[in-house]
Amino acid sequence: MATYPREIGRQWQNPEHIDAWFADRPRQSDHQRLRAQLVKLLPFEAGAAIRVLDVGAGDGALSRDVLSVYPRAEVVCQDFSDVMLTRSGERLAPFSGQVTFVKSDFRDPGWTRPIPGMFDAVVSSVAIHNVTDHARTADPGRIRGIFAEVFRLVKPGGCFLDYDHMYAPGPVTEEVYRKVRAASQADVKAEDEMETRVRGMELKLHEAEGDNDGPSSNLAAATSRTVQTHLEWLKEAGFDEVDCFWKEMRFAILGGFRYSG
Ligand SMILES: C[S@@+](CC[C@H](N)C(=O)[O-])C[C@H]1O[C@@H](n2cnc3c(N)ncnc32)[C@H](O)[C@@H]1O
């Protein structure tokens, strides 16, 4: 942990930032749809008593989706934010006998130490990209490390499914994404305003901590956080079959299956 300045990631301790993220209606409705899609990709019979880890669980939205299809599941919610852990505790209170909460920071290679046992499925939604989001500390290689650490938690026969933000492979594709997004979304203005507001809040936090670099992504992060690299890292981590199951512009559901033998 000592390698990261403490202010990075502080926006997820800030209720104002968290509320702004949840208030972004168009994006939240996409996230909701894609989390449900991710759950459909789990390779288990509905209702199976599986053990699931939700990485960067936030307020527990993905865990709740898992529990609605797998009501006998045992779920571990991992996050580093006290605010989020409190909110997921409240949201998942009806499942209190089946859900446990672990506070750890996946920027730290030791983040899995407090997590007990192995899992039929490790899942995550819009969380892991956070390790590359800041100019001074962006570490795209950390995602590679996280995938390797996740693999060690997946039981034979299990899987890892990750819905997250990806970068375009280069400036031409990036411009195409921007153009398509601008043309296809009637509410793009409202969305852009929300993004500006959230970014502004992040910037204020950074300035308060004396970090003048701001929260922009650096070149290394931008060129390596593509779907292609993620798939290579999943394979390298040890997953037997890896794939991109869904992709739309900057968002994708990726994952890997571990053979049982
Ligand atoms: C955009 S929210 C997504 C929450 C939830 N998975 C969902 O789909 O609604 C990102 C989450 O990742 C968590 N997070 C960000 N960086 C983290 C880190 N380094 N270690 C653990 N959790 C982290 C945040 O606290 C937050 O709950």
The ligand as an SDF file (V2000), in Angstrom:
LIG
                    3D

 27 29  0  0  0  0  0  0  0  0999 V2000
  -18.2170    2.6650   -9.8360 C   0  0  0  0  0  0  0  0  0  0  0  0
  -18.3570    1.8880   -8.2720 S   0  0  0  0  0  0  0  0  0  0  0  0
  -19.1220    0.3330   -8.7260 C   0  0  0  0  0  0  0  0  0  0  0  0
  -19.7820   -0.3340   -7.5800 C   0  0  0  0  0  0  0  0  0  0  0  0
  -20.5430   -1.6310   -7.9170 C   0  0  0  0  0  0  0  0  0  0  0  0
  -19.6550   -2.6880   -8.3320 N   0  0  0  0  0  0  0  0  0  0  0  0
  -21.6280   -1.3770   -8.9430 C   0  0  0  0  0  0  0  0  0  0  0  0
  -21.6080   -2.0080  -10.0070 O   0  0  0  0  0  0  0  0  0  0  0  0
  -22.5160   -0.5620   -8.6780 O   0  0  0  0  0  0  0  0  0  0  0  0
  -16.6550    1.4020   -8.0100 C   0  0  0  0  0  0  0  0  0  0  0  0
  -16.4290    0.6980   -6.7020 C   0  0  0  0  0  0  0  0  0  0  0  0
  -15.0720    0.2330   -6.6580 O   0  0  0  0  0  0  0  0  0  0  0  0
  -14.5610    0.4980   -5.3740 C   0  0  0  0  0  0  0  0  0  0  0  0
  -13.0950    0.6340   -5.4870 N   0  0  0  0  0  0  0  0  0  0  0  0
  -12.4240    1.5550   -6.2270 C   0  0  0  0  0  0  0  0  0  0  0  0
  -11.1060    1.3910   -6.0640 N   0  0  0  0  0  0  0  0  0  0  0  0
  -10.9550    0.3550   -5.1950 C   0  0  0  0  0  0  0  0  0  0  0  0
   -9.8180   -0.2910   -4.6280 C   0  0  0  0  0  0  0  0  0  0  0  0
   -8.5910    0.1310   -4.9130 N   0  0  0  0  0  0  0  0  0  0  0  0
  -10.0030   -1.3280   -3.7860 N   0  0  0  0  0  0  0  0  0  0  0  0
  -11.2690   -1.7520   -3.4810 C   0  0  0  0  0  0  0  0  0  0  0  0
  -12.3940   -1.1770   -3.9890 N   0  0  0  0  0  0  0  0  0  0  0  0
  -12.2390   -0.1350   -4.8350 C   0  0  0  0  0  0  0  0  0  0  0  0
  -15.2300    1.7900   -4.9530 C   0  0  0  0  0  0  0  0  0  0  0  0
  -15.1940    1.9980   -3.5560 O   0  0  0  0  0  0  0  0  0  0  0  0
  -16.6330    1.5900   -5.4860 C   0  0  0  0  0  0  0  0  0  0  0  0
  -17.4400    0.9340   -4.5620 O   0  0  0  0  0  0  0  0  0  0  0  0
  1  2  1  0
  2  3  1  0
  2 10  1  0
  3  4  1  0
  4  5  1  0
  5  6  1  0
  5  7  1  0
  7  8  2  0
  7  9  1  0
 10 11  1  0
 11 12  1  0
 11 26  1  0
 12 13  1  0
 13 14  1  0
 13 24  1  0
 14 15  1  0
 14 23  1  0
 15 16  2  0
 16 17  1  0
 17 18  1  0
 17 23  2  0
 18 19  1  0
 18 20  2  0
 20 21  1  0
 21 22  2  0
 22 23  1  0
 24 25  1  0
 24 26  1  0
 26 27  1  0
M  CHG  2   2   1   9  -1
M  END
$$$$
